[in-house]
């Protein structure tokens, strides 16, 4: 990193100003220092955000559950068939600096 801080130091500081602008974990200045892929997780669930301290796998486990109550009042929780987290694809899940320009060029 250009300012002398290691990548692990960036992750420990949790500075939102380091997160790129836009809806992706990268911009014209490079990728987010908090984003990486974890080799020990399944493909398309291996994105990891050290700012959130969560992986796609973690988020899909927590939020990828469908909860419903049957007609007889029994509560069920089942896994959702489609993964919902897209950190692996460099899509932001942190919602930091993700403002979209209000200006539209026509």
N, C-alpha and C positions, 0 to 999 in steps of 0.2 A: 504494500500500500504506500502511496506517495508521501504520506505524512509521518512515516516511521512506525505506525502502529501495525501489529500483525493482525491477520484475519481473526484469530481467536480473541484478540484484545477488542476488536470491533464488536464481536458478538457479545462480549461481556459488558460493554458500555451501554448497549441498548439505546442508541441515539437515533430517534426518528428522522433527524435531518439527513442521515446517511441513506435513507431509503429513497430509491429513485421515484421521480414523479410519473404518474400515469397508472394504468391498470396492470402493468407487468412488472416483474422483479428485475427489470433492466430498463435502461434508456440509452440515449446517445452517449452518455458518460461511462457506461459499463453496467455490469450486473450488481445486484444488491449484495453487500457483504454478508448479509444474514442468510442468503439462499444457498442451498447445495443439494446434491443428490446423495442418498445413503445406499450403498451397495448391498446392504444386508436386508433390504425391504423389497417387496414385489414391484415389478415394473408398473408404472403409472400409479404407484402409491409410495414411491421412494423419494419424493420431494421433502425437504426439511427446511423449516424456517427457524433459525436460532433466536430471532426476535420474539416469536410466539412460543418457542421451545416445543414445537409440535411438527409432526410429519403428516403427510397425506394419510398414512395408515392410521395414525392416532385420531385424526379428525374424522375419518370415515367410520372408525369404530364408535366414536362418540355421537356424531351427528348422522351417521348413515343407518340409523335404526328407525324402523317404522313402528309406531305405537298405535294400537287400536283396541277397541272394546267390542266384543261380540254382542249379538242380540240378547244373549242370556247374562250379560254383565261381566263376563270374564275378560280381564285385561291381558293383552298379548304384546310382546315386543319381538320383532323379527328384523334381521338384517335387510337393508335396502339392497337391491340387486345391482344398482348402478353407483359406483363411487362418486362422491360429490366434491371432493377436494381436488384442486388443480395446481397445487404448489409445484408438483413435478413438471408441469408444463409452463413454469415461470409466470403463472397467473397469481396475482396478489390475493392473499387471504387475510392480510393484516389491515387492509383498508386505510393505510397511512399514505398520505401524499397522492391519493388516487383521484384527485379532482379532474374532471373533464372540462376542457375549455368551454366557456359559455358562448364563445364566438364561433359562428359557423360561416365559412367562406363559400359563397354561392357564385 
